[in-house]
Amino acid sequence: MSYLPIQHVLKTVPVGTDVTIKGWVRTKRESKNAVFIALNDGSTINNIQAVAEAGQLSEETLKLVTTGACLAVTGSLVESQGAGQAVEVKIASIQVYGPADPDKYPLQPKRHSLEFLREIAHLRPRTNTFSAILRVRHALAFAIHKYFNDNGFFYLNTPIITASDAEGAGEMFRVTTLDATKPPLTEEGKVDYSQDFFGRETNLTVSGQLEGELGAMALGKIYTFGPTFRAENSNTTRHLAEFWMIEPEMAFFELEDNMNLAEDFVKTVIRYALQHCADDLAFLDNRLKEEEKTKKKEEQSELSLLEKLQFVISNEFVRLTYTDAIEILVNSKPAKKGQFQYEVSWGVDLQSEHERYLVEKHFKKPVILTNYPRAIKSFYMKQDEESSATPGPTVRAMDVLFPGIGEIIGGSQREDDFDKLVARMHEVGIEPETMWWYLDTRRFGSAPHAGFGLGFERLVLFVTGMSNIRDVIPFPRAPKTAEF
C-alpha cells in the first residue's frame, strides 16, 4: 500500500517510522510556531494530528488546507506533546488531492443537527457520529454472517421481485414495465398485466420468509439477509420504506428451539460489536449522555448506551406467554392510573409502551413473549391446541423485547399441518391456489420448522443508541424521501 490507514498508524506503527497518511481535514489550527492539522480517513473515530513548523508550508498550500479538503501527508511518526494523543506526524510534505471551499463546504467544525445532516446524507459519513454508526453497522453485518456460518446455516438469496405478499405485511411497491400513462387494459377496463414483463402483477418483496421456508425444507438451516420494501405512509422514527431483514428458517425446530436461537444470536452479535467497536461505541455512549441531559428527568433513560448493551448480553431473557403478560399489564400501576396511551386487554396487539413496561419496569430484563392470539398473527403460524387456560385460540409465536425499543425480533413455529394451513388461509382471505408452491412443502415431506425475522436497522438503532431509524442507514428511503 502507498499509505497506512490511520487506525493502523495509531495502534501499531513504532515512533520514528516514516509514514504517509491520507484523509480529509477535520480541523486546521495555526499558532506562532506551528500549524496543526487533524486528519481522518474513516478507518477509526480517532483523528491523527499532523504538525508543520511555522513557515514550513507555503501560503498557497496552507490556503488549500481547509476543513473537508483531502490530503496526503508524508512525515515521521513522533511522540505527541499535546494532550489526548500518543503520537503525531511531523510533516515533511503535503499533497492536496482535493480542496474544499470553506464558504461552500457544509460540514464546518461546529455542531450540526441530525435533521440538517439528513439533507446532506452524501456527506454525513464524514462526521464523527455517522462514521461511527456506519462502522458499527458493518461490524454487526459481518457478525451476523459469521454467526450463521459458524452454526451451520446456509445463506439463501430470496427474490427481491415477487408475486406474493409474504404475510400481508403492508402495502407493496409495484414492479412493472408497462406504460405508466397508457397501460394496456383488459375488456373489463383493468390493467392487463399479462402483457407486462413477467406476465403477471409483481412487487418488491416485503419479506423473504416464505421462500426461506422452502430452502429450510431442503437444506435444514438457512438464513436470508437482504433488502425489503414496504410502501406504508409512515413518517415515524421507527419506519423505513426500504430496510434490511435477517430471516433464519430452521427445519426440525420448534418454539423452544427458536427462542434459544434468537437469544443466543442477538447476544453474540452485540458482544461482537462491543469487542470490535470499542472506540466508536464509547463515542456514541458519550453522545447519548449529552443528549439525555437535554431531556426532562422523567424522559431520561436509566441506563447509558454501554450499560444497555451489557444489560442484554448479561441477562437471561425472561420467557412468558402473552396471556401472562396481559395479566401483568392489566394489574400494573400505569394501567390502573390510565397512564398507558393504549388500553390493554386480552386479544389486543401490544404497543411499544406495553412491551417496554415489561422489559424496563416489571422484569428489568429482556423478555420473550410467546403464544399470541391467533387473530392478530399471520396465517403461517403453528396453531396451539385449544386450552381452557387462555380466553381464545393462540399460535406458537414469539417476540423478543428489548429496553428502549420494544419488539426487536418477531418469529414463530410455522404451521406444518396441510389441512390446518389451508383452513387458516381461507380464514384470512388467501386463495390457496395462488400459493401452491408454498403448500407443496406441506404436501411432500412436511416437517416441524420455525424461524424469525430481525429488522437490521432496528438492531443498529439499538446498538448505536440513535433515536431515529433514518440515521442508521446510509441513504434512508421514506415518504417523499428518495434523494441520493
MIMAR-563945 format. One record per residue: residue in three letters; x, y, z of N, C-alpha, C in turn. Coordinates in steps of 0.1 Angstrom, whole numbers, plus 5000, padded with zeros to 4 digits. Example, Ala and Ser with C-alpha at 12.3 -4.5 7.8 and 13.67 -1.06 7.14 Angstrom:
2
ALA513249435078512349555078513249675078
SER512849785071513749895071512950005079
***
This chain:
484
MET500849885000500050005000500950125000
SER500450234993501150354993500950445006
TYR500050395014499850465027499350365037
LEU499350405049498850325060497550385066
PRO496450305068495250365074495650425088
ILE494950525091495250605104495050505116
GLN494050425115493850325126495150245129
HIS495750195118496950115119498050195124
VAL498250325119499350405124499250435139
LEU498050465143497850495158498150375167
LYS497850255162497950135171499250055170
THR499850055158500849955156502250015151
VAL502250135145503450175139504350235150
PRO505650195150506550255160506950395158
VAL507150465169507650605168509050605160
GLY509150705152510450715144510250665130
THR509150605127508850545113508450655104
ASP508950655092508450755082507150695076
VAL506050775076504750725071504150825061
THR503250775053502350855045500950825049
ILE500250935054498850915057497951005048
LYS496750955046495851025036494451035043
GLY493751145040492451155046491951295044
TRP490851325051490151455050490451545062
VAL490651665060490951765071489651785080
ARG489851755092488751785102488951935107
THR490151965111490352105116491852145112
LYS492052275111493352325110493552445120
ARG494652435127494852545137496252595135
GLU496452725135497752795134498152865146
SER499352855150499952935161501153005156
LYS501853075165503053145160504153055156
ASN504152935162505352845160504952725151
ALA503652695149503352575142501952575136
VAL501752485126500452455120500052315124
PHE498752305130498252175134497152135125
ILE497252015119496151965110495651835116
ALA494351825118493651705123493151635110
LEU493651505108493251435096492551305100
ASN491551265092490751145094490451075081
ASP490650945080490450875068489350775069
GLY488550775080487350695081487650555087
SER488950525089489250385094489050385109
THR488950495116488750505130488050635134
ILE487450635146486850755151487950865154
ASN489150815157490250905161490950975150
ASN491151105151492051175141493451155144
ILE494351185135495751195137496151335135
GLN497051385143497451525142498751525134
ALA498751615124499951635116500451775119
VAL501751795121502351925126503451975117
ALA503352095113504452165105504952285112
GLU506152315111506752435118506252555110
ALA506152665117505652795111506652825099
GLY506052855088506852895076507252775068
GLN507052655073507452535065506652515053
LEU505352545054504452525043504152655036
SER504052655023503852775015502452835018
GLU502252965016500953025018499952965008
GLU500452934997499552874986498952744991
THR499852654997499452525002498552545014
LEU498852635023498052655036496652695032
LYS496552775022495152825018494252715014
LEU494852605008494152495004493852395015
VAL494552405026494352305037493252365046
THR491952325042490852375050489952255054
THR489052275063488152165067487452105054
GLY487551975053486951905042487851875030
ALA489051935030490051915019490651775021
CYS491051715010491651575010493151595008
LEU493951535017495351545017496051415017
ALA497351415013498351315016499451375023
VAL499751325035500851385043501951285045
THR503151325042504251235045505151295055
GLY505651215065506451265075506851155085
SER507351195096507851105106506951095118
LEU506650975122505750955134506550985147
VAL506151075155506851125167505851115178
GLU506451115190505651135203504951265203
SER503751275207502951395207503251475220
GLN503351605218503451695230502151735235
GLY501051715227499751765231498951655239
ALA497951705245497051615253496151535244
GLY495751415248494751335241495251255229
GLN496551255227497051175216498551125220
ALA498851005216500150955219501250995209
VAL500750995196501651025185501151125176
GLU501951185168501551275157502551265146
VAL502251325134503151315123503851455121
LYS505151445121505951565118506051575103
ILE505351685097505151695083506551715076
ALA506751635065507851665056507251725043
SER506151675039505551725026504051695027
ILE503251785019501851765018501451775003
GLN500551684999499951684986498451704988
VAL497851804981496451834982495751764971
TYR494951664974494251594964493051674959
GLY492251724969491051794965490751904976
PRO490752024972490352134981488852134984
ALA488452204995487052224998486852375002
ASP486152444993485952584995485252605009
PRO485852675019485252685032483952775032
ASP483752845021482552925020481352845015
LYS481652725010480652635004480552505011
TYR481652455017481552325023480652325035
PRO479652245036478652255046479052195060
LEU480052115061480452045073481652125080
GLN481452245083482452315091482452265105
PRO483552285112483752225126482852295136
LYS481652255136480652305146479552205147
ARG478652215157477652125159476552135149
HIS476152025142475152025132473951935137
SER472751975134471551895138471451775129
LEU470851675135470651545127469751575115
GLU468751665117467851695106468651755094
PHE469551845097470351905087471251805080
LEU471851715088472751615082471951515073
ARG470651495076469851405067469751465053
GLU469751605052469651675040470951665031
ILE472051625038473351615031473851475034
ALA473051375032473351235035474551185028
HIS474951255016476051215009477351255015
LEU477351355025478451405032478551365046
ARG477351325052477351305066478251185071
PRO478651095063479550995068480951055072
ARG481251175068482451245072482451295086
THR481251295093481151345106481451225116
ASN481851265128482251155138481051065141
THR479851125142478651045146478350945135
PHE478350985123477850895112478950795108
SER480250845109481250745106481250635116
ALA481050665129480950565139479750475137
ILE478650525133477450445131477750345119
LEU478350395109478550305097479550205100
ARG480550235108481550125112480850025121
VAL479950065130479249965138478349885130
ARG477649955120476749875111477549765104
HIS478649805099479549705092479849585101
ALA480249615113480649515123479449415126
LEU478349475127477149395130476749305118
ALA476849365106476549275094477549165093
PHE478849195095479849085095479548985106
ALA479249025118478948935129477748845126
ILE476748895119475648815116475948705106
HIS476748735096477148635086478048535093
LYS478948585102479848495109479048395118
TYR478048455125477348375135476648255127
PHE475948285117475148185110476148085103
ASN477248135097478148035091478747945102
ASP479148005114479747915124478747815130
ASN477447845128476447755134475747665123
GLY476347655111475847555102474747595093
PHE474547725092473447785083473947805069
PHE473047795059473447835046472747965042
TYR473548055036473048185032472248175019
LEU470948205020470048185008469548325003
ASN469748344990469348464984467848454979
THR466948514986465548504982465248624973
PRO464148614965463848714954463448844960
ILE463948954953463549084956462249124949
ILE462149074936460849084929460048964931
THR458848984935457948864939456548894935
ALA455748784934454348784930453548764942
SER454148734954453348704966453548814976
ASP452548834985452548934996452948865009
ALA454048795009454548715020453548695032
GLU453148795038452348775050451348885052
GLY450948955042450049075044450749175052
ALA452049195050452749285059452649435057
GLY451949465046451749605043451749635028
GLU451549765025451449805011452749775004
MET452649734991453849694984454149784972
PHE455449794968455849874957455649784944
ARG454949834934454649754922455949764913
VAL456249654907457249654897456649624883
THR456849714874456249704861457049774850
THR456949724837457549794826456449844817
LEU455249844821454149894813454150044812
ASP453650104802453550244800452750304812
ALA453350394819452650454831451450544827
THR451450604815450350694811449250624803
LYS449650514795448650444788448950294789
PRO448650234800448950084801447850014794
PRO448149894789447149814782446049764792
LEU444849764787443749734795443049604791
THR442449534800441549414797440249464792
GLU439349374788438049404784437249464795
GLU437649434808436949494819437449624823
GLY438449674816439049804819440149814829
LYS440549694833441649684843443049674836
VAL444049704843445449694837445649554833
ASP446149534821446449394816447849354819
TYR448049294831449449264835449949134827
SER449149074819449648964811450549014801
GLN450549144798451449204788452649264794
ASP452749254808453849304815455049214814
PHE456249264818457449184817457349044822
PHE456849024834456748894840455348824836
GLY454548894829453248834825452248824836
ARG452548894847451648904859452049024868
GLU451149054877451449164886452549124896
THR453649204897454749174906455049294915
ASN455749274926456049374936457449354941
LEU457949454948459149444956458849364969
THR459649284973459349194985459249264998
VAL458349225006458249275020458949175030
SER459249055025459948955034460448845025
GLY461548785029462048665023461648535030
GLN460748545040460448435048459848315041
LEU458848335033458248215027459148145018
GLU459948215010460948145002462048085011
GLY462348145022463248095032462847955037
GLU461547945040461047815044461247705034
LEU461147745021461347645011462847595011
GLY463747685014465147645015465447565027
ALA464747595038464947525051464447375049
MET463447365041462847225040463647135030
ALA464747185026465747105018467147105024
LEU467547225029468947245034469047235049
GLY467947235056467947225071467947355078
LYS469047435076469047565083469547665073
ILE468747775070469147875061468948015068
TYR469548115062469248255066469248345054
THR468448445054468448545044468948675051
PHE469548765043469948895047469948985035
GLY468849055033468649135021467649245023
PRO467549325013466649445013465149405012
THR464349475020462849455019462249595018
PHE461049595013460349725010458949725014
ARG458549835021457149845025456649985021
ALA455549995014455050125009454050185018
GLU454450185031453550245041453850395043
ASN452850475044453050615045453250655060
SER454350595065454650615079455850705081
ASN455550825085456650925088456950925103
THR457650815107457950795121459450775123
THR459850775135461350755138461650605137
ARG460650515135460850375136460650305122
HIS460250375112459850315099460650365088
LEU461050265079461650305066460850235055
ALA460950285043460350225031461250115025
GLU462550125028463550035023464450005035
PHE464549875039465349835050465849695048
TRP466749645057467349515055466849425066
MET466549295062466049195071466949075072
ILE467049025084467748895086466648795090
GLU466548685083465448595085465948445084
PRO466348385096466648245096465448155096
GLU465548045089464447945090465147805092
MET464547725101465247605105464247485105
ALA464547385097463847265098464047195111
PHE463047125116463047045129463247135141
PHE463047265140463047355152461647375156
GLU461347375169460047415175460247545182
LEU459147585189459147715195460347735205
GLU460647645213461747655223463047665216
ASP463247585206464547595198464647735192
ASN463547785187463547915181463948025190
MET463448025202463748125213465148115217
ASN465647985218467147975222468048035212
LEU467748005199468548065188468548215188
ALA467348275189467148415189467948485200
GLU467848425212468548485223470148475221
ASP470548365217472048345215472548435204
PHE471748445193472048525182472348665185
VAL471348735191471448875194472548905204
LYS472648815214473748835224475148825217
THR475248735208476548715201476948835193
VAL476048885185476348995176476549125183
ILE475849145194476049265202477449255209
ARG477749135214479049115220480249135210
TYR480049095198481049125188481249275186
ALA480149345185480249495184480949555195
LEU480649515207481349565219482849535219
GLN483249425214484649385213485349455202
HIS484749475191485449525179485149675175
CYS484249735183483949875180484049965193
ALA484949935201485049995214485150145213
ASP486050195205486150345204484950415198
ASP484350345188483050405183481950405193
LEU481750295200480750285210480950375222
ALA482250395225482550495236482150635232
PHE482350665219481950795214480450815214
LEU479750705209478350715208477650715222
ASP478350645232477850645246477950795251
ASN479050865249479150995254478151095247
ARG477951065234477051145226475651135232
LEU475251015236473950985241473751045255
LYS474851045263474751105276474551255275
GLU475151325265474951465263473551495259
GLU473051405250471651415245470651405257
GLU470951305265469951275277469851395286
LYS470951475287470951595296469951695292
THR469551695279468651795274467151755276
LYS466951635280465551585282465051605296
LYS463751605298463151615311463551485319
LYS463651505332464151395340463351265338
GLU462051275337461251155336461351085322
GLU461951165313462151105299463551045297
GLN464451075307465851025306465950875309
SER466850805301467050665303467750635316
GLU467450525322468150485334469450435331
LEU469650385319470950315315471650395304
SER472950405305473750455294473750355282
LEU474250395271474250305259475050185263
LEU476250195268477150085271476449995281
GLU475850055291475149975302473949895296
LYS473249955286472149895280472649765272
LEU473749785265474249675257474749555267
GLN475449595277475849495287474649435294
PHE473549505296472349455302471749345294
VAL471849355280471249255272472149125272
ILE473449145270474249025269474548955283
SER474249025294474548965307473348905314
ASN472148925308470948875315470248765307
GLU469748665314468948565307467648625304
PHE467148605292465848665288464648595295
VAL463848675300462648625307461648575296
ARG461048455298460148405288458748385295
LEU457748435289456348425294455448435283
THR454148385285453148385275452548525274
TYR451948545262451148675260450048685271
THR449448575274448348575284448848625298
ASP450048575302450648615315451048765314
ALA451548805302451948945301450749035302
ILE449648995296448449085297447949095311
GLU448048985319447648995333448549095341
ILE449849085338450849185344450449325341
LEU450249345328449949485323448649535329
VAL447549455329446249495334446349535348
ASN447149465356447349495370448449595374
SER449049655363450149745366449649885370
LYS450449965376450150095380449750185369
PRO450550185358450150265346448850235341
ALA448450105341447050075336446050125345
LYS446250095358445250135368445050295369
LYS446150365366446150515367445850575353
GLY445550485343445250545330446450605323
GLN447650565326448850625321449350575307
PHE448850455304449150395291448350475280
GLN448950505269448250575258447150475252
TYR447550345251446650245246446150155256
GLU444850125256444350035266444849895263
VAL444849815274445449675272444349575277
SER444149475269443249365273443649245264
TRP443149125268443549005260442949025246
GLY443848995236443349005222443949125215
VAL444449225222444949345216446449315212
ASP446849385201448249385197449049475206
LEU450049425213450749515223451449625216
GLN451449745222452149855217453549865224
SER454349955218455749965223455750005238
GLU454850085242454750125256454550015265
HIS453749915261453449795269454649705270
GLU455349695258456449605257457649665266
ARG457849795265458849855273458649845288
TYR457349855292457049845306457449705311
LEU457149605303457549475308459049455309
VAL459849515300461249505300461949595310
GLU461549715310462249825317461749835332
LYS460549815334459949835347459649715355
HIS458949615349458549495356459649395358
PHE460249345347461249245348462649295349
LYS462849415343464149475342465149375336
LYS464649305326465449215318464849205304
PRO465549165294464949145281463949035282
VAL462849045274461748955275461448885262
ILE461048755262460448695250459048655253
LEU458148715246456648685247456248575237
THR455448485242455048365233453548355233
ASN453048265224451748215223450748335223
TYR450748405212449948525210448548475204
PRO447548565206446248525200446348505185
ARG445748405180445748375165445248485157
ALA444248555161443648665153444548775150
ILE445648805158446448915155447848875149
LYS447948745145449148695139448948645125
SER450048615118449948575104449548435102
PHE449048405090448448285087449348155088
TYR450648175087451548065086452048015100
MET451548075111452048045124451347915130
LYS452147835136451647705141450547725152
GLN449447665150448347685159448447595172
ASP448247655183448347585196447047495197
GLU447247395205446047315209445147405218
GLU443847395216442847475224443047445239
SER443047555247443247535261442247625269
SER441747565280440947645289441647755296
ALA443047745296443847845303443947985296
THR443547985283443548115276442148145271
PRO441848275270440548325266440248295251
GLY441248255243440948235229442048155223
PRO441948115210442948035203444248115201
THR445348045203446648105202447548035192
VAL448648095189449648035180451048045186
ARG451947965181453247955187454248065181
ALA453848185184454548295180455548335192
MET456548415188457448475198457948615194
ASP457948705203458548835201459648855211
VAL460848905207461848945216461849095219
LEU461749135232461549275235462849325242
PHE463249445238464549505243464149635250
PRO465049675259464849815266465049925255
GLY464150025257464250145248463750125235
ILE463350005230462949985217461649905216
GLY461449815225460249725224460649605216
GLU459749565207460049445199461149465189
ILE462149375189463249375180463349255171
ILE462749145176462649025168461148965169
GLY460648925157459348855157459548725150
GLY458948615155459048485148458048395153
SER458148265149457148165153457648025148
GLN456947925154457047795148456047805136
ARG456347745125455447755113454447635113
GLU453247665107452247565107452647455096
ASP452847335101453347225092452147135088
ASP451047155094449847065090449147125078
PHE449047055067448547105055447047155056
ASP446247065062444847105064444647225072
LYS445347235083445247355092445647485085
LEU446747465077447247585070446347635059
VAL445747535052444747575041443547645048
ALA443047585059441847645066442147785070
ARG443347805075443747935080443848035068
MET444347985057444448075045443048125041
HIS442048025041440748065038440148165048
GLU440548145060440048235071440448375069
VAL441748395064442248535062442148585048
GLY441448505039441248555026442348535016
ILE443148435018444248405008443748275001
GLU443848284987443448174979444648074979
PRO444447954984445547854985446147824971
GLU445347834960445847804947447047904943
THR446948024948447948124944449348094951
MET449248004962450447974969450747824969
TRP450447764957450547614956452047564959
TRP453047654955454447614957454747614972
TYR454147704980454347704995453647585001
LEU452447554996451747435002452447304998
ASP453247304987453847174984454847124995
THR455447215002456347175013455547105024
ARG454247125025453347055035452746935028
ARG452646925015452146805008453246695008
PHE454446745006455546645003456646655014
GLY456546565024457646555034457546675044
SER456346705048456246815058457046785071
ALA457546885077458246875090458046995099
PRO458246975112458247095121459347185117
HIS459047315117460147415114459747545120
ALA460747635121460547765128461447865122
GLY461247995125462148095121461748235127
PHE462548335124462248465129462748565120
GLY462348695122462848805114463348915123
LEU464448975119465049085126465349195117
GLY464749315118465049425110466449485114
PHE467349475104468749515107468849655112
GLU468049745107468149885112467749895126
ARG466749815130466349815144467449775153
LEU468249675149469349635157470449745157
VAL470749805146471749905146471250025154
LEU470050055154469450165162469650135177
PHE469450015181469649975195471149985199
VAL471949935190473449925194474150055194
THR473650145185474250285184473650385194
GLY472450355199471750455208471150565200
MET471050555187470350665180468850655182
SER468150765179466750765182465850765169
ASN466450785158465750795145466350695136
ILE465550605130465950495122466550545109
ARG466250665105466850725093468250755094
ASP468750755107470150785109471050665111
VAL470550545108471350425109471450355096
ILE471050415085471150355072471750475063
PRO472750435054473350545047472450645040
PHE471550585032470650675024469150635027
PRO468550695036467150655040466150675030
ARG465250575028464050585019462750595028
ALA462050705027460850725034459850805026
PRO458650825030457750905022458351045018
LYS458251065005458751194999460351205001
THR461051095003462451095006463150994997
ALA463651034986464350934977465551004971
GLU466151104978467351174973468551084973
PHE469551114965470851044965470750914958
***
